[in-house]
Amino acid sequence: MLQWWTDVFSQAQQWLFEAVVQPVVFALGMGNLLEDAFRATGWLLVGLIQIAVMLALIAPLQRWRPVEAVTDRAAIRTDILYTLIHRLGLFRLVLFFALDPLFDTLFGMARVEGLRTFHLDEWLSAWWPGVTDHPLVSFALYLVVFDFVNYWIHRGQHQFNWWWSLHALHHSQRQMSMWSDNRNHLFDDVLRDVIIAVVAQLIGIAPAQFVAVVAFTQLSENFQHANLRLWFGTVGERLWISPRFHRRHHSIGIGHESEGPQTLGGCNFGVLLPWWDMLFGTADFQLRYEPTGIRDQVEPDARGRLRDYGSGFWQQQWRGVLRLFGKA
């Protein structure tokens, strides 16, 4: 069955590349990038599949059992724009031209100097022969490894004030929905993606597996951000992160700023698995659905002012830069 899905995806990628992407590449005079364009077509196809799943499955769930009524559709439309930019490849296209050549050069130099990457599959097979022979087992192992990395990235986004100044944009959404996952400052996304890319290189994950891990993680995050009154029960909540568990992380004064007006403290930093929060003492399993946002959006400062995080894509990006330099 897994092989069948792989074959179907490969055929769809080939068709999309030949019918749409390849003509565009040739029209732009960039025929020397056909191999990279084919790889990018895979990401584009994954994004289209993710959006289709969101519309077909998660959107009806939001209508079935919402946490709150939708009162700010403009904010959600902005989040949709963020999602389209990321899932349809525009953000990844910028990374390709800006960062991929740099990474290729740095890792090439490291290999010349004798630095070998650590292949997780090989190490596990040596310790437990045959454990990674099944694709699903290998996928699950990589999923756990990257989720552990994502937990600590997320802790860093909340622990360091300079990083929080960027990540705060994600938490400023007071109208949570399935589109909210990609509502991030672009600099925040670049930093996170750089860390993930370095880890992927160091542990030797195959490109196809990496795409699958990223795609599955993103779709799960869309579900967790949904405006959906749902939890998985006492046992299930400790096996996989639910919309209830993650909403707690976005709750004003609870999930990310419990010890002060900015970043210290907080709970529920896990991305897929609540295990890390349980292990490191940051889990909060209270069955409550609080308003989302940031305290300084609702509590005036000493001058009686509320912080403005911007109402549109470009304004939000610019105000994030101003916060980074202490100007907003």
C-alpha positions in Angstrom: 0.0 0.0 0.0 2.8 2.4 0.9 4.5 1.7 -2.4 1.2 2.3 -4.3 0.9 5.8 -2.7 4.6 6.5 -3.5 4.0 5.5 -7.2 0.8 7.6 -7.4 2.7 10.6 -6.0 5.6 10.2 -8.4 3.3 10.0 -11.4 1.4 13.1 -10.2 4.7 14.9 -9.7 5.9 14.0 -13.2 2.6 15.1 -14.8 2.6 18.5 -12.9 6.2 19.1 -13.8 5.8 18.3 -17.5 2.5 20.1 -17.9 3.1 23.2 -15.8 6.5 23.7 -14.2 8.8 22.7 -17.1 7.3 25.1 -19.6 7.5 27.9 -17.2 11.2 27.1 -16.4 12.0 27.1 -20.2 10.0 30.3 -20.7 12.2 32.0 -18.1 15.4 30.8 -19.7 16.3 28.7 -16.7 16.6 25.3 -18.3 19.8 24.6 -16.4 17.7 24.3 -13.2 15.4 21.5 -14.4 16.5 19.1 -11.7 15.9 21.6 -9.0 12.6 22.5 -10.5 11.5 18.9 -10.5 12.3 18.7 -6.8 10.4 21.9 -6.2 7.4 20.4 -8.0 7.3 17.8 -5.3 7.0 20.4 -2.6 4.3 22.2 -4.7 2.3 19.0 -5.0 2.6 18.3 -1.3 1.3 21.9 -0.6 -1.7 21.4 -2.9 -2.5 18.1 -1.2 -2.3 19.7 2.2 -4.6 22.5 1.3 -7.1 20.0 -0.2 -7.0 18.0 3.0 -7.5 21.1 5.1 -10.5 22.2 3.0 -12.1 18.7 2.9 -11.5 17.5 6.4 -10.4 20.2 8.9 -12.7 23.0 7.7 -15.9 20.9 8.2 -14.7 20.0 11.7 -14.3 23.7 12.5 -17.8 24.4 11.4 -19.1 21.4 13.3 -17.7 22.3 16.7 -16.0 25.7 16.9 -14.4 27.0 20.1 -15.6 30.5 19.2 -17.6 32.4 16.6 -15.6 34.0 13.7 -15.6 37.7 14.2 -12.5 38.8 12.4 -12.5 37.3 8.9 -9.9 39.8 7.7 -7.3 38.3 10.1 -8.1 34.8 8.8 -7.7 36.0 5.2 -4.2 37.3 6.1 -3.4 33.8 7.6 -4.6 32.2 4.3 -2.1 34.4 2.5 0.7 33.2 4.8 -0.4 29.6 4.1 -0.4 30.0 0.4 3.0 31.6 0.4 4.5 28.8 2.3 2.6 25.7 1.0 2.7 26.7 -2.7 6.5 27.1 -2.7 7.0 30.9 -2.8 8.9 30.9 0.5 10.9 27.8 -0.4 11.8 29.4 -3.8 13.4 32.3 -2.0 15.3 29.9 0.3 16.5 28.0 -2.8 18.1 31.1 -4.4 19.3 32.7 -1.1 20.4 29.8 1.1 20.8 26.5 -0.8 24.0 27.6 -2.6 25.5 28.6 0.8 24.5 25.3 2.4 25.9 23.3 -0.5 29.2 25.2 -0.2 29.5 24.8 3.5 28.7 21.1 3.6 30.9 20.5 0.6 33.8 22.2 2.5 33.1 20.1 5.6 33.2 16.9 3.6 36.5 17.9 2.0 37.9 18.4 5.5 36.7 14.8 6.5 33.6 15.7 8.4 31.2 12.8 8.0 27.5 13.1 8.5 25.8 10.9 11.1 23.4 8.4 9.3 20.6 7.6 11.8 19.4 4.6 9.8 22.8 3.0 9.7 23.4 3.6 13.4 20.1 2.1 14.4 20.6 -0.9 12.1 23.9 -1.6 13.7 22.4 -1.4 17.1 19.2 -3.2 16.2 19.6 -5.1 12.8 16.7 -4.6 10.5 14.8 -2.1 12.6 14.7 0.5 9.8 14.1 -1.9 6.9 10.4 -1.1 6.9 9.7 2.4 5.5 7.0 3.1 8.1 9.3 2.3 11.0 12.0 4.5 9.5 9.5 7.3 9.0 8.3 7.1 12.6 11.8 7.2 13.9 12.7 10.4 11.9 9.4 11.9 12.9 10.3 11.5 16.6 13.8 12.9 16.1 12.6 16.0 14.3 9.8 16.5 16.8 12.4 16.6 19.6 14.4 19.2 17.7 11.2 21.2 17.0 10.4 21.2 20.7 13.7 22.9 21.6 13.4 25.3 18.7 10.0 26.3 20.0 11.3 26.7 23.5 14.0 29.0 22.1 11.4 31.1 20.3 9.8 31.8 23.7 12.9 31.9 25.9 15.1 34.5 24.1 13.6 37.9 23.9 15.1 38.7 20.5 13.6 35.6 19.0 10.3 36.2 20.7 10.1 39.6 19.1 9.7 37.7 15.8 7.7 34.7 17.0 5.2 37.0 18.8 3.6 37.6 15.4 2.4 33.9 15.4 0.8 34.4 18.9 -0.8 37.7 18.1 -3.6 36.0 16.2 -6.7 36.3 18.4 -8.9 34.4 15.8 -7.3 31.0 15.7 -8.0 28.8 12.7 -6.5 26.0 10.7 -4.7 28.7 8.6 -2.8 30.1 11.6 0.2 27.7 11.6 2.1 29.6 8.9 1.4 33.1 10.4 5.1 33.7 11.2 7.6 36.4 10.6 9.7 35.4 7.6 13.0 35.8 9.6 11.6 33.5 12.2 10.8 30.9 9.5 14.2 31.2 7.9 16.0 30.7 11.3 13.9 27.6 12.1 14.3 26.1 8.6 18.0 26.6 8.7 18.2 24.6 12.0 16.0 21.9 10.5 18.0 21.7 7.3 21.3 21.4 9.2 19.8 18.6 11.4 18.5 16.8 8.2 22.0 16.9 6.7 23.7 15.8 9.9 21.5 12.7 10.4 21.4 11.7 6.7 17.7 11.6 6.1 16.8 10.7 2.5 15.1 13.6 0.6 11.9 11.7 0.1 11.6 10.9 3.8 12.4 14.5 4.7 9.5 15.8 2.5 7.2 13.2 4.1 8.2 14.2 7.6 7.8 17.9 6.9 4.5 17.5 5.1 2.9 15.3 7.8 4.1 17.6 10.6 2.7 20.7 8.8 -0.7 19.1 8.3 -0.9 18.0 11.9 -0.1 21.6 12.9 -2.9 22.9 10.8 -5.3 20.6 12.7 -3.8 21.6 16.1 -4.4 25.3 15.3 -8.0 24.8 14.2 -10.9 26.6 15.8 -12.1 23.3 17.1 -13.4 22.3 20.5 -11.7 18.8 20.6 -9.5 16.8 22.9 -8.3 13.2 22.7 -9.3 12.0 26.2 -7.0 11.4 29.2 -4.8 8.8 27.4 -5.0 10.2 23.9 -3.9 13.7 25.1 -0.6 12.1 26.2 0.0 10.4 22.9 -0.6 13.2 20.4 -1.1 16.9 20.6 -4.8 17.9 20.2 -6.3 21.3 19.3 -7.2 21.7 23.0 -3.6 21.1 24.1 -2.1 23.5 21.6 -4.7 26.2 22.1 -3.6 26.2 25.8 -0.2 27.3 24.4 -1.8 30.2 22.6 -3.9 31.3 25.6 -3.3 34.9 26.8 -1.1 34.9 29.9 -0.8 31.1 30.1 0.9 29.5 27.2 3.8 31.7 26.5 4.1 34.6 29.0 3.2 33.2 32.4 6.1 34.8 34.3 6.1 38.2 32.7 4.9 40.5 29.9 7.1 38.8 27.3 8.6 35.4 27.0 9.5 33.6 30.2 7.5 30.6 31.3 4.8 29.1 29.3 3.6 25.6 28.5 2.8 23.1 25.8 5.7 23.7 23.4 5.4 20.4 21.7 4.7 20.3 18.0 3.4 16.7 17.5 4.1 14.8 20.6 3.3 15.9 24.2 6.0 13.6 25.5 8.7 16.3 25.6 6.5 18.7 27.6 5.7 15.9 30.0 9.4 15.0 30.2 10.7 18.5 30.8 7.8 19.8 33.0 6.1 22.1 30.5 2.8 20.2 30.0 -0.5 21.7 30.9 -3.5 19.3 30.4 -6.2 21.5 31.8 -9.4 21.0 29.8 -10.1 24.6 29.1 -10.5 26.9 26.1 -9.2 30.3 26.9 -9.0 33.4 24.6 -5.9 33.5 22.4 -3.4 36.3 21.8 -0.7 38.2 23.8 -1.2 40.0 27.1 0.0 43.4 25.7 -2.8 43.3 23.2 -5.4 43.5 25.9 -3.6 45.1 28.9 -2.3 48.7 28.4 1.3 49.5 29.3 2.4 52.2 31.7 1.5 54.8 29.1 -2.0 53.3 28.5 -1.1 51.9 25.1 -1.8 48.5 23.6 0.8 46.9 21.3 0.0 46.9 17.6 1.1 43.7 15.7 -0.2 44.9 12.4 -3.3 44.1 10.4 -1.9 42.8 7.1 1.1 40.8 5.8 3.5 43.6 5.1 2.6 45.6 8.2 3.0 42.6 10.4 6.4 41.8 8.8 7.6 45.4 9.3 6.4 45.7 12.9 8.3 42.5 13.6 11.5 44.1 12.4 10.8 47.1 14.6 10.2 44.9 17.7 13.5 43.1 16.9 15.4 46.4 17.2 13.3 47.6 20.2 11.4 50.2 18.1 7.9 48.9 18.6 
